[in-house]
Amino acid sequence: MKRREFLTEFLGALGAESIEWHEETENFISGRVIYDKDDPEEIQDFCWHKGEEETPSTNALKLVKLLNKKKLLSIDQISVTKEELRLQYNEMCGSNTTEPEFMEILEELEEMEVPMVDEGKETDAYFIHE
């Protein structure tokens, strides 16, 4: 369930309106991102070769939830400074995460890639960057 929660926020931050889940095994989860429910062409299949235990940390989940909720991405690029993002993160979490601690969380999130699938083949990947 952690994978679904993370992917819902991660793909949501990248513009997903909803997700159709297809297959889920111990080490794999796949589905379809729907960008516009009224346009059947606005879809993208994906797969993620990660088990539940490989899901990003709770802190990375909180960060991607912030990016999604506040719409802080321009396509796949973070649209505010690192410092502004850290301040918003601390405010949302009610914490005082230091800059080095926050950089670890941000790096963890930026290392995440979710492969896109076209015609049964992995062709590109979803990711978030500065």
WODA-V896200 format. One line per field, one symbol per residue. phi: phi as a letter, one per 20 degrees, with the letter a starting at -180 (. if undefined). A space follows every 50 residues. Layout:
phi: ???
This chain:
phi: .ffffffffffffeofebcdedcbcfcbbbacedebfecfeecbfbbcec egfefgfgffffffffgffeleddmcdfecfgffffffffffemccffgf fffffffgffffcdfecclncfdbbebcbe
